[in-house]
């Protein structure tokens, strides 16, 4: 399967809405309980791309199979070199085709070129596929918050995974 990774554009908002909506409404891999509107996704693409990459994976027909983007870890200046990453692959995308790996690798390359130093993945602690992906891509577990979220009548924890993606000697962001 040929997979193209490209920058997200505003017209991708509907497909991204549908991909994320499945997880928000049917799973505990995100703590979002109600899928935001397509307009919220459109604005998120615009806002995110001011400082971080927002990318999509497409098949040979142009259908969006997944998305990934970076965002601010916390709202304090000293965190500016660290990025919280988000990745979702469509529930109906072909399995075991490397879509997640290709998306995350492309996101890492873009973030590193922009001068960011660390990627952080925040994962529900029972989301074994995402944990396995992060480990396979060289992330290490750096924190575990047990029973921090409550969804579908159950308490869930999150684990934080981190990967260094840039030299700590060059402190220049290129955004």
C-alpha positions as CSV (number, residue, x, y, z in Angstrom):
1,X,0.0,0.0,0.0
2,X,1.3,3.4,-1.0
3,X,1.0,6.0,1.8
4,X,1.5,9.7,1.3
5,X,2.3,11.9,4.2
6,X,1.4,15.6,3.7
7,X,0.6,18.7,5.6
8,X,-3.0,18.9,6.7
9,X,-5.1,21.6,5.1
10,X,-8.4,23.1,6.3
11,X,-10.5,20.9,4.0
12,X,-9.1,17.9,5.9
13,X,-11.2,18.9,8.9
14,X,-14.1,16.6,8.1
15,X,-12.0,13.5,7.7
16,X,-10.1,14.3,10.9
17,X,-13.4,14.9,12.7
18,X,-14.5,11.4,11.7
19,X,-11.3,9.7,12.6
20,X,-11.0,11.3,16.0
21,X,-14.8,11.0,16.6
22,X,-14.7,7.3,16.5
23,X,-12.2,7.2,19.3
24,X,-13.9,9.9,21.4
25,X,-17.3,8.3,21.2
26,X,-16.4,4.6,21.3
27,X,-13.2,4.1,23.2
28,X,-11.2,5.2,26.2
29,X,-8.0,5.9,24.3
30,X,-8.9,9.6,24.5
31,X,-10.5,11.2,27.4
32,X,-12.6,13.4,25.1
33,X,-16.2,12.4,25.5
34,X,-17.9,14.4,22.8
35,X,-16.4,14.9,19.4
36,X,-16.0,18.6,18.6
37,X,-17.5,20.1,15.4
38,X,-15.8,20.1,12.1
39,X,-15.2,23.9,12.5
40,X,-13.2,23.2,15.7
41,X,-11.0,20.9,13.8
42,X,-10.6,23.4,10.9
43,X,-9.5,26.1,13.4
44,X,-7.2,23.6,15.2
45,X,-5.4,22.9,11.9
46,X,-4.9,26.6,11.4
47,X,-3.8,27.3,15.0
48,X,-1.5,24.3,15.3
49,X,0.4,25.0,12.1
50,X,1.5,28.4,13.5
51,X,4.1,26.6,15.7
52,X,3.9,22.8,15.1
53,X,3.4,20.4,12.2
54,X,-0.1,18.9,11.5
55,X,0.1,16.1,9.0
56,X,-2.1,13.4,7.5
57,X,-1.5,10.1,5.9
58,X,-3.4,9.3,2.7
59,X,-3.8,6.3,0.5
60,X,-3.3,6.3,-3.2
61,X,-6.9,7.6,-3.7
62,X,-6.3,10.5,-1.4
63,X,-8.4,9.1,1.4
64,X,-7.1,10.3,4.8
65,X,-6.1,7.3,6.9
66,X,-4.7,9.1,9.9
67,X,-3.4,12.3,11.4
68,X,-0.6,13.5,13.7
69,X,0.3,16.8,15.1
70,X,2.3,18.5,17.8
71,X,1.2,20.9,20.6
72,X,2.3,22.7,23.6
73,X,3.1,20.5,26.7
74,X,2.3,23.2,29.3
75,X,1.7,27.0,29.2
76,X,5.1,28.1,30.6
77,X,8.0,29.5,28.6
78,X,10.5,26.9,29.8
79,X,8.6,24.1,28.1
80,X,9.0,25.7,24.6
81,X,11.4,23.0,23.4
82,X,9.1,20.1,24.3
83,X,6.1,18.9,22.3
84,X,3.1,16.8,23.2
85,X,2.3,14.7,20.2
86,X,-1.1,13.3,19.0
87,X,-1.6,10.5,16.5
88,X,-4.7,8.7,15.4
89,X,-5.2,6.2,12.6
90,X,-8.6,5.6,11.2
91,X,-10.4,2.7,12.7
92,X,-11.2,1.4,9.3
93,X,-7.7,1.9,7.8
94,X,-5.9,-1.3,6.7
95,X,-4.1,-2.8,9.7
96,X,-0.4,-3.5,9.9
97,X,0.5,-1.3,7.0
98,X,2.9,1.0,8.9
99,X,0.6,4.0,8.8
100,X,1.2,4.9,12.4
101,X,4.9,4.5,12.1
102,X,5.1,6.5,8.9
103,X,3.0,9.3,10.4
104,X,5.0,9.5,13.6
105,X,8.4,9.3,11.8
106,X,7.4,12.2,9.6
107,X,6.1,14.2,12.5
108,X,9.4,13.6,14.4
109,X,11.4,14.7,11.3
110,X,9.4,17.9,11.0
111,X,9.6,18.7,14.8
112,X,13.4,18.0,14.9
113,X,14.0,20.3,11.9
114,X,12.0,23.0,13.7
115,X,14.4,22.8,16.7
116,X,12.2,20.9,19.1
117,X,14.1,18.7,21.5
118,X,11.6,16.2,23.0
119,X,8.4,14.5,21.9
120,X,5.9,13.4,24.6
121,X,3.2,10.9,24.0
122,X,0.4,10.7,26.5
123,X,-1.4,7.4,26.3
124,X,-4.2,5.7,28.2
125,X,-2.4,3.1,30.3
126,X,-4.3,0.1,28.8
127,X,-3.8,1.2,25.1
128,X,-1.4,-1.5,24.3
129,X,-1.1,-0.8,20.5
130,X,-0.1,2.8,21.1
131,X,2.3,1.9,23.9
132,X,3.9,-0.7,21.5
133,X,4.2,1.9,18.8
134,X,5.9,4.4,21.1
135,X,8.3,1.8,22.3
136,X,9.1,0.5,18.8
137,X,9.9,4.1,17.8
138,X,12.4,4.6,20.7
139,X,10.2,6.4,23.3
140,X,10.8,5.6,26.9
141,X,8.2,5.7,29.7
142,X,8.8,8.7,32.0
143,X,5.6,8.9,34.1
144,X,2.4,7.1,35.0
145,X,-0.7,8.8,36.4
146,X,-3.0,6.1,37.7
147,X,-6.8,6.7,37.8
148,X,-6.6,10.2,36.5
149,X,-9.6,10.0,34.1
150,X,-13.1,8.6,34.3
151,X,-14.8,7.5,31.1
152,X,-17.5,4.9,30.4
153,X,-17.9,4.2,34.1
154,X,-14.3,3.3,34.6
155,X,-11.2,5.0,36.0
156,X,-8.3,5.1,33.6
157,X,-4.6,6.0,34.0
158,X,-2.2,7.6,31.5
159,X,1.4,7.0,30.8
160,X,3.8,9.5,29.4
161,X,6.4,8.5,26.9
162,X,9.3,10.7,25.8
163,X,11.8,10.7,23.0
164,X,14.7,13.1,22.5
165,X,14.7,14.3,18.9
166,X,17.3,17.1,18.9
167,X,20.6,18.3,20.3
168,X,20.4,20.1,23.6
169,X,23.3,22.4,22.4
170,X,21.3,24.2,19.7
171,X,18.6,26.2,21.4
172,X,17.0,27.8,18.3
173,X,13.4,27.2,17.3
174,X,12.7,27.6,13.6
175,X,8.9,28.1,13.5
